[in-house]
Amino acid sequence: MKADLHVHSHYSDGTCSIEELIQQAKEKGLDCFALTDHDTLQGIIEYHKKKIDYPVIAGVELSTYHRGKPIHILGYCCDNDLSNSSELINYLDKMKEKREKRIKKILVNLKNFYQLEIDYNEIKKNSHGNIARPHIAREIEKKYGYTYQEVFDRFLNDESKAYVEIDRLETKEGIELLHRNQMIAVLAHPMYLTTTSIAEIIAMGIDGIEVNYPGQNKEEIMSQINDSHLLLTGGSDYHGSLYQDNDLGCVTVPEQELECFLKRLDIQLDKDK
């Protein structure tokens, strides 16, 4: 079996619809993938409503902070059932409102500090769910001719005058929120940790570590993991046309590790389908 457990749709900062992701997954021979949009479950809700005959694992990439630095936690829904996730859904709805207020403040700052005028309504029209900095970047790219990377390097990075912080959960609180809502919690791309060790995250009650990730040294990450009960996951962090290097399915999970992951979630896949 082949599975990519870290995939984004246009409901967060990806560029593909659910149907487009599924078509690509089939073409690449993936048996399933996990939809892990940033701070939203709207794509999974759409998937369940449409009753699409392809296995997509319900997930979310939860934005958290620890020691003032962002740490992303991947949540995966047990039994693929969102009926026990009402607290999480309510939290994500509130996060969406906070994100929209933040985006409006960033737009004001872009105008004041960099003389870049971007219409909020235009950004909203071209998004399908949560609005984030990549949506602003695309509009600046289109209107002013900068490349996407130039926009982030010059105007939208964390050190930019336009940057606006957003209120997020502490990492331990995020892990506990996922657990209360019948989801397992996995540390995303540990290679990006700067002020926190993997051991500290493990002590917070994490269920797994994303050891298979583009550009990440798996052996180095594994050397920091001493807990044999942790799930070992992985995925491409695919965002569609945004990042050409991270193609859907370019990183998958070894079959033995995938079986452990699916067993913990109580999800069964038809291997012959």
N, C-alpha and C positions, 0 to 999 in steps of 0.2 A: 504493500500500500504506500501511496505517496500523498503527503498532505503539507500544505503551507499554512501555518498557524498564525500568520501576522499579515493581514490584508486590509486595505482601506478602500472605501467607496466614495462617491461624490456626496455622501451624507456627512462626511467630515472634510478632509483636505485631499481626497483622491479625485480622480477625473472620470472614473468608470461607474456606470450603473451596476446594479446587482446582476442583471441579465448579461451585461458585457463581461463582468468578472467570471460568471459561470461558463460562458462560451469559451473564454480564454483558458479557464481551468480544464475544460474538457479537451481542448486542442493540445494542451501540454501534458495530458495524461494524469492529471491530479485526481485522486479518488475523492478528495474533499478539500475544503479550505475553511479557515476561521475568519469571519468578518469582525475586525477589531477596530472599528472607527473610534476616533478621539471623542470621548465624553458624550457618546450618543448610542442609542440602540435602535434608532429609527430605521436603519437599513435592514436589521434583523426582523423588526416588526413588519416591514414591507414584504420581506421574504416569506414569513409565515402566512401573511394574508393571501399571497399569490399562490401558495401551495406548489412551489416549484419542485420538480422531481430531480433534485440534485442535492446531496448533503452539504449544507453550510452550517458550520458550528457557530453558535451564538456567542459573541465575545464583545469586549469593549477595551479600549486603551484609556485607562483612567489617569488623569493628570494629578499628580500629588507633589508635595514639597517636603524636603527634609534639609535642615540647616540652610534654608534659604535657596536651595538649588532644586530644579525640577527633577522628579523621578517618576517614570511612567510604569504603571502596573497594568498588566494584561489580565482581564477577568474573563473566565470562560464559564458558561452556564451549564450546571449539572442537568443532565437529561434533555438539554436543549430547550428547556421550558422556562419561559419568562414569567410565569404566573406567580412565582415566589420572589419576584424582583421589584415589587412596587416601590419600596423605599429607595432603591437605586434609581429607578426611573424618575421618581419625584426629584431626587437630588440632581440628576442630569438635566431635567427641565429648568431648574433654578440656575444651573451652570450655563445653560444656553442664554438665559436673560443676562447674566453677568458678562458673557462673551460679547453679546451685542452692544452693551454699554461700553465695554472696553474698546471694541472696534471703532465706535464713534469717537472716542477720545483720541485714539491713534490717528484717525483721519484729521482731526483738528490739529494735532501736533505736526503731522506731515505738511499741512498747509502753512503753519506758523514758522516752522524751523527749516523746511526744505522747499517751500513754494510748490508743493505737489497737491493739486486739487483733484480729489477722487470722490465721486458721488456714492454715498452709502446705498442708495436705492439701486444703483447699477450693480454693486457688489451683491446685494441681497437677491437680485433677480437672477444672478448667475451662480447662486449656491443652492443646494438642495436640503441642507440641514444646518449644522453648526457653521458659523462664519469664523474664519481664523485668518492669521496673517498671510497664508498662501493665497487666499482670495484677493486680498489687497494687492499682493505682489503681481498677480496676473493682470489686474486692472492697470497698475502702473506700467507694466511691461507693454501692454496694449496701447496705452495712451501716450507714453513718453519714449518708448523705444529702447529702454534698458533691457538687458537679459534678466531672466528670473533670478539668477544668482547675484547679479549686480544689485538688484533691488534689495535683497537681504543684506548683502555686504555693506551697502551704503546707507540704507534707510530703515530697515526693519529688524536688525539684530538686537540682541538683548541690551547692548550698550548704547543703542541709538537714542537720540533725544526724543524720538517719537514713541519709544517703547513705553507701554503701560502694563504694570503688573496686574495679575488677576488673583482673586482670593480662591485658594484651593485647599484641599484637605492635607493634613500631615500624612506622610506615607503610611504610618501605622494605622491611622484612622481609615485610610482608603482600603487597606487590606481587610480591616475589620468590617467595613461596609460591604465589601464583596462577599465575605464569609456569611454575614447575616442574610444576604440575598441569594444564598445557595449557589455561589460561584467560587471557583478556585482562583487563587491569585498567583500570578507569575511575574517575576521581575523582567521587564523588557530591556533589551540591548544593554547589558551590564557594562559594556565597553565605554559607555558614556558617563558612568559614575565618576564624580570628581572629588567630592568631599565626604562620601560615605562608602564604606566597604561592603562587599557582598555579605560578609559575616554579620554585619549590623542588620541588613535587610532580612537575612535568614532568622535572626533573633526576633524580628517583628512578627513572625508567623507566616512567612511566605510559603506557598506550596510548591513552587517551581522556579526555575531559572531558564531564561531564553539563551541557551548556549550556542545554538546554531543561528548565525546572523551574518549578513554580508559584511565582509571586511573585519570580522571579529576572530580573534585567536581562540579557538575552542579549548585547546590544551591549557592555555593560560587561565581561562575562566574556570575550567574543571579543577585546576590546582588549588583554587580558592574555595572549593565546595567540599565540605567534609560530611555532609548529611546525606546518607544513602537513600533516605526516604523522599528526597526532593524529585519532582518531575523535571525532566530535561526536555525542553521544547525548542522550537525554532521556526523561523519563517523569513520571508523576503522583505517585509515592511513595504509591500508594493503600494504605490500611490498612482498608478496609471502613467500618464505621459509626463508627470512632474520630474521624476528621477529616472533617467534612462538606464542607469547602472543596475537598479534593483528591479529586475523583471519578475513577473509572477512565477512562482515555483523555482526561482534560481537557488533558493535554499529551502530544503524540506527537512522533515524529521525522520531519522532512521526508524525502520519499522518496529523494532523492539521498544524503543522509547515512545513511539506513537501508540502502540498497543497499551502501554501503561497509562498514557494520557487519556485515551478513550475509555479505558476501564474505570479510571478515577471519576470521569464524567458520567459514567453509566450510559455511554453511547455506543451503539453497535452499527457497524457499516457492513453492507453486503459486498463482500470481496469480489463476487462474480458479476456485479452489476456494471 
